[in-house]
Amino acid sequence: MHIPKSPLEVIILFVITVIVVLFTSLAVINIFNCVGIIASLIWIALITTIIWSESKSAGGLRKFLTNCLGKLFGRNFVEATLLDTSTKEIRFGFELLGQRFIQQSIAVDKIESIYWSTGQATDMAGHDMNDWHVGLWFNHGDPAKSEKRQKWRKPDQEIYIVGPSRRKKTTEKFGLAFVDFVRASGAQLVQGEKGNYFERFKSASK
């Protein structure tokens, strides 16, 4: 299933990338020419720190750079994969230059709920800012992480945001299509009291 991207977010990322590359190149040139050395070193140190931190979170410099290229030029998707005779998982990733890169894998039986709602922009503005997004809650299966998150609303779960923030009608259409995809992948989801919330079916015996 294809997952759309936000053209605005792609443009912003592209502009930021161009600025970083341009000013970093100028900083290197300035150092070689002994011009503005202190300011150039500060800039390079700042960019290096940011890249190092992001690379660590991504799992390495190569993966970080690949993810950046994917955000700019990749085609986002979600696919269902059969792990064994009884277990399936859905995988989120992007396709770039004929290769597929997986960024997140979630076992179907770990999926708890899917919903769509407004984001922080709407909360801050006090009215709909067309920032509706689709979220998927799933069990992370890490007791140590749950212990650290005892004060959280859902300490045993994590959320994965699927697709960009957009208008309500567009997000609702995509959300329903995504729910159908997850159901077809094996998840038993039932609609909650609200039309924008679907949760795992629980039998009366549980």
N, C-alpha and C positions, 0 to 999 in steps of 0.2 A: 504494500500500500504506500502510495506517495504521500509524503508529509510536506506541506507548503512551507516556504520561507518568507520572511518579511523583507520586501525590497528596501524599505527604509533602514532596517538593521544592517543589511548587506552593504548599502551605500555608506552608512556611518562607519562600519568596520573597514571598508576600503579606504575611506578618507583618513582614518586613524593610522592605518598601515602605511599609507603613502607619507604621512607626516613623520611617523617614527623613522622610517627608512631614510627619508630626506634629511632630517635633522641629525640623525646618527652619522650619516655619511659626511655631513658638513662638520660635525664635531671631530671626526677622525681626520679630516683634511686640515682643520684648524690646529690640531695637535701636531701634525707633521710640519705645519708652517709656523709653529710657535705663536699662534694667535688665539687669544681667549682660552688659554689652556685650562684654567680652573673651572670655568663655566662648562666647557666641553667635557671635562672629566666627570663633573657632577651629573651632567645629562647621561653620559654613557653608564655611569654607576647606577643611576635610577632605572634606566631601561634594562640593564643587566639584572637588577634585583627583581623587577617585575617579571621578566622572562623566566628567570630561575624559579620564582614562586609558582608561576603558572605551569611550567614544565613539570615541577614536582607534583602538582595536583593532577596533571594529565597522565603522569606515568613515564615521563622522559621528554627530552627536547624534541626528538623525532616525532613523537606522538602529538606533542603540542603544535608543532609546525604543520603536521598533517591535518589536525583538527581546524587550524586557522584557514588552510586552503579549502577544506571541506565547507566551512562556513561561507567562504567567498564564492567558490565555484562548484561545490558538490551538490548532488541531488539527494535530498533526505528521503529516507524510507523506513518502514517497519515491516518485518517479515516474521512468519511463524516457522519454527523449526522443531522437528520431532527428535528429542534426545534419546528416548528408548520407546518401548512398546506402550508405555503408559504416561510418559512425561513430555510435555511440550513447553517451549519458551518462546517469547516474542523478543526480537532483537531490533534495536534502534541503531541506525547508522547512516552513512552517506556513500554515494557512488561517485568516484572521481577517476577520470582517465581509464575507464573500463574496470576498475577495481572497487571492491566493496569493503568498507571499513566499519566495524561494529564498535559502537560507543557504549551501549547499555544493553544488558541481557536480563530478562525477568521471567522466572518460571510462571507459567499460566496459573498453577495452583497457589501461587503466592499473591496474586492480584486480589486486592480487597475492594477497591471501588474506583470509579471514574466519574468525574464531575467537570463542569465548566462554570466559571464565575469571573467577576471583575477582579482587577489587580489593585496594586497600591495607588496608582494614579487616580483611580475613581475614589478610593478611600480618602485621599488627600484633598481632592477637589470637591467632594460631596455630591457629585453627579456623574453620570455615565461618561467615561472618557474613551469608550470604544477599545478597552484593553482586556476584553474577555479572552480567557485562555483555558485550555483543557489540561486537567491534572489527573495523573494516575497514582493511586496509593497502593503500595505493595509491602508485604512483610520482608524485612531485610534479613531476618534469620540470624542476627548477631546478638547473643545475650549480653555481651560486654557493652555494646552500643545502647541496648535497651536500658541497662543499669545506669549509664551516664545521662540518659534522657528521661528519667523518672518523672520529672516535673513537666515534661512535654505533654501535649494533648494526645499524641499517638506515639509513645516511645518505641513501640515494636515495628513501626512502619516508616517508610520514606515516601517522598513524593517525586514524581518525574513529570516535568512539564512537556507536553506533546505539542509541537508546533508553535507558531508565533501568537502574539496577542493581536486580536482583531475585533471587528464589530460583533455584536451579539448574534445576529442572524447568521453571519458567516461562520462563526465559531460553533454555533449550535448545529449547523449542517455538517461540519467536519466532525464534531463530537459524536453525533449519531452514527456517522460512517465508521468512526474508530471503534465505537461500542460494538457495532456489527462485526467488524474485523476481529476483535478480541473474543467475541462469542463464537465466531466460526473457528477460532483457534483452540477452543475447548473450555473457555471460562464461562461459568454459569452466573450470569449477571441479571439481576432483576431491578426494575426501576423503583426508586424510592418515592417518597411522598412528593418530591419536586421533580419536574421533568428534566432537570439538568443534573440529576444524581442517579447513578447506577451502582449497586453494591452486590457483593457475592451472595448467592443464594445460600441460606442456612436452613437445614431441615429442622423440623419441630423437635427432633430428638436431641439437638445440640443446644 
